[in-house]
Amino acid sequence: MKVKAEHKTNWTVMILLILGLITIAFPLYMTIVIAFKQPSEMTNSISGILSLPESFSLSNFKEAMKVTDFWNSLRNSLLISVLTVVLSIVIHSLMGYAVGRNKAHSKFYNFVYLFIVSGMFVPFAILMMPLAKQTAEMGLGNWVGVIILYVVFYMPMNVLLYSGYLTNIPIALEEAARVDGASTWRTYWKVIFPIMKPMHATVAVITALSVWNDVMTPLVIMAGTGQNTLPLAQLNFQTQFGTNYNLAFASYLLALIPIVIFYVICQKQILNGVVNGAVK
């Protein structure tokens, strides 16, 4: 009976995995096929949309790069994403360390922790207009203001991850460092920070994905500056080209490449970071 139950469970897992693979692979297939097709190859029939292109041409990609001013938009996206990730790892890990090590025996730090984490439940729509006005008045209606807002927006989730991950790091390591004469600052940077490498990778990927794909924050804060991120530049396809999905999907593929490369580099550390960070 146990063997049959295990066999049934394995089949259930396999079916779920196949359904998940189809859910991911089918939209990706559609994106690639449409990106290489010419508008004349697009028909209203399902077979016309799903069929392979008659010839694989890069003309759609070249035109999409012109419309989105690809290299300038890519530079802005990379600048904002990289600086946001670096600042998030440094600032949020420090906050997670300070809160995580003290919240168990301090009501003040426990309140600070709950206050920070509660920020996850505040929707951006409520803050959108006040933030737009405030950043404009402070002269931060540019990519600098966007980076500052991102660091604040992703603070609750990252502090939650870092403080959770710290529960897996023995406090004896810090005590040994203090016995050797190391200060709290030196102990953190020389002992704790390197140990949290898996969580750094996890935070980097989660933050980078969110920043890279975000449209609303740059749209609200950077409006009128003439500076575009890739998602913001891709809004041009909705007005200038209407139903020309070929150029839009080609642009989406171009924007997908950098973040996929970044994910592949960090993927070895991600699972370990998420699992350990979830352990209480």
QUIPE-V11474 format. One record per pair of residues at least 4 apart in sequence whose C-alpha atoms are under 7 Angstrom apart, sorted by the first residue. I is the first residue (numbers start at 0). GAP is how many residues later the second one is. Records with the same first field share a line. If there is no record, write none. Layout:
I = GAP, GAP
This chain:
0 = 4
1 = 4
2 = 4
3 = 4
4 = 4
5 = 4
6 = 4
7 = 4
8 = 4
9 = 4
10 = 4
11 = 4
12 = 4
13 = 4
14 = 4
15 = 4
16 = 4
17 = 4
18 = 4
19 = 4
20 = 4
21 = 4
23 = 4
24 = 4
25 = 4
26 = 4
27 = 4
28 = 4
29 = 4, 20
30 = 4, 218
31 = 4
32 = 4, 19, 20
33 = 212, 215
34 = 25, 211, 212, 214, 215
35 = 17, 20, 21, 22, 24
36 = 4, 16, 209
37 = 208
38 = 205, 207
41 = 6, 7
42 = 5, 6
43 = 4
44 = 4
45 = 4
46 = 4
57 = 4
58 = 4
59 = 4, 186, 187, 190
60 = 4, 186, 189, 190
61 = 4
62 = 4
63 = 4, 183, 186, 187
64 = 4, 5
65 = 4
67 = 165, 166
68 = 4
69 = 4
70 = 4
71 = 4
72 = 4, 155, 156, 157, 160
73 = 4, 155, 156
74 = 4
75 = 4, 152, 153
76 = 4, 135, 152, 153
77 = 4
78 = 4
79 = 4, 63, 67
80 = 4, 127, 130, 131
81 = 4
82 = 4
83 = 4, 63, 66, 67
84 = 4, 119, 122, 123
85 = 4
86 = 4, 64
87 = 4, 63
88 = 4, 111
89 = 4
90 = 4
91 = 4, 63, 66, 67
92 = 4, 66, 69
93 = 4
94 = 4, 64
95 = 4, 63, 66, 67
96 = 4, 66
97 = 4
98 = 4, 10, 14, 64
99 = 63, 66
101 = 4, 7
102 = 4, 6, 7
103 = 6
105 = 4
106 = 4
107 = 4
108 = 4
109 = 4
110 = 4
111 = 4
112 = 4
113 = 4
114 = 4
115 = 40
116 = 39, 40, 43
118 = 37
119 = 36, 37
123 = 4
126 = 4
127 = 4
128 = 4
129 = 4
130 = 4
131 = 4, 88, 89
132 = 4
133 = 4
134 = 4, 5, 6, 10
135 = 4, 5
139 = 4, 5
140 = 4, 80, 81
141 = 4, 79, 80
142 = 4, 79
143 = 4
144 = 4
145 = 4, 71, 72, 75
146 = 4
147 = 4
148 = 4
149 = 4
150 = 4
153 = 4
154 = 4
155 = 4
156 = 4
157 = 4, 45
158 = 4
159 = 4
160 = 4, 116
161 = 4, 37, 115
163 = 113, 114, 115, 116
164 = 111, 112
166 = 113
167 = 108
170 = 4
171 = 4
172 = 4
173 = 4, 13
174 = 4
175 = 4
176 = 4, 5, 10
177 = 4, 5
181 = 4, 5
182 = 4
183 = 4
184 = 4
185 = 4
186 = 4, 5
187 = 4, 5
188 = 4
189 = 4
190 = 4
191 = 4
195 = 4
196 = 4
197 = 4, 71, 72, 74, 75
198 = 4, 74
199 = 4
200 = 4, 65, 68, 69
201 = 4, 67, 68, 71, 72
202 = 4
203 = 4
204 = 4, 58
205 = 4
206 = 4
207 = 4
208 = 4
209 = 4
212 = 18
213 = 17
214 = 4, 16, 17
215 = 4
216 = 4
217 = 4
218 = 4, 13
221 = 5
227 = 4, 5
228 = 4
229 = 4, 25
230 = 4
235 = 4
236 = 4, 5, 11
237 = 4
244 = 4
245 = 4
246 = 4
247 = 4
248 = 4
249 = 4
250 = 4
251 = 4
252 = 4
255 = 4
256 = 4
257 = 4
258 = 4
259 = 4
260 = 4
261 = 4
262 = 4
265 = 4
268 = 4
269 = 4
270 = 4
271 = 4
272 = 4
273 = 4
274 = 4
